[in-house]
Amino acid sequence: MNGIKDRVAIIGMGCTKFGERWEASAADLMVEAAYEAYADAGIEPGDAQAAWLGTVSSFRTGQPLAEALKLDYIPITRVENACATATDAFRNAAYAVAAGIYDIVLAVGVEKLKDSGFSGLAVPEAPGSDVTPPTPPPSQFAMAATRYFHQYGITYEEGKRTLAQIAAKNHHNGTLNSRAHFQQEIGVDQVINAPMIAWPLGLFDCCGVSDGAAAAIITTPEIARSFRRDYVLVKALALSVGAFGAIRSDWDFTHFPETVRASQSAYQEAGISSPREELDMAMVHDCFTITELIIYEDLGFSPRGGASQDVADGSFTLEGELPVNTDGGLKCFGHPIGASGIRMIYEVYKQLQGKADARQLGKADLGLTHNLGGRPGSFTCSVAIFGAAE
């Protein structure tokens, strides 16, 4: 099987400020992100030969992207794939270039959630419906937390402190990022004592609801060299979807099989055998602090049951062995579902170019992004790996 490693490059990216963007429409956000990407790449809007739009709730077709960016008559494909939506839009655009169909394409992810009233808690499945999901997201991941604590003999106090350290880490990173929704330090005790949302997950264990957009200009490495020297190479793109549709009786709630499978596929494609030693950074789907903790183990950064010790040791801080969520993560950006994946790629792109401002890592040659969405028993997971130009 031919992989995508080093067959596709990014020459430009854009990312809006995420937050309560009441003053901007979804179209405004797409324009903001795309035109930053155009300027970064040094191309004109008309240079994109095709586009992919990732969004879950903002639009039903790709037409609004054409209208917002005046992309008359080029093919535009709308992609929706749970929390992996933006990364999957990027993935489809990258494959089109790798296949030799197009030379330069655009991938955009966008979501306007604040205007919709979406809270992240239990809501009717359809307008006017009185049917609500049996377990809203905080409850689903709270079950993962309680099971994880039980399986590894962790007391509530110990586990809560570990989760609080993850939240505090990401909020610290967010203070260094002007595009983050939340840019305020929070202390470990503040996280521990926050109002409970779904025991044992409190307010600061849960990511917020935001609006935002991000965009990428994708081409071949050969073409990329004519635009810039610090282009970024795609090393791997993997997607894994759970097929069970319900919580399995043999699933232990302490790992996400879709993350394990997607990461193994990505590591094989990128030629990575020791992710903790070889990767320089990772942007992971910290919708809840317990999710980030479990992801450390699923991605092979920590041994099973060992992530808590790595958190205590500071392994995933900006100064640690493998910095995770250097831009603040979902905890500080919120989760506009259709935008998050490309927002993560934007951070890796800037780090690999040495342009991440106060967050800049000393060594930044290889980075990973990860998204996980759906429900326990049937998640969709994307893992992507990027490398600096060689």
Secondary structure by P-SEA (a helix, b strand, c coil): cccccccccccccccccccccccccaaaaaaaaaaaaaaaacccccccccbbbbbccccccaaaaaaaacccccbbbbbbcccaaaaaaaaaaaaaaaacccccbbbbbbbbccccccccccccccccccccccccaaaaaaaaaaaaaaaacccaaaaaaaaaaaaaaaaaaaaacccccccccccaaaaaaccccccccccccbbbbbbcbbbbbbbcaaaaaacccbbbbbcbbbbbbbccccccccccccccaaaaaaaaaaaaaaccccccccccbbbcccccaaaaaaaaaaacccccccaaaaaaaccccccccccccccccccccccccccaaaaaaaaaaaaaacccccccccccccbbbbbbbccccbbbbbbbbbbccc
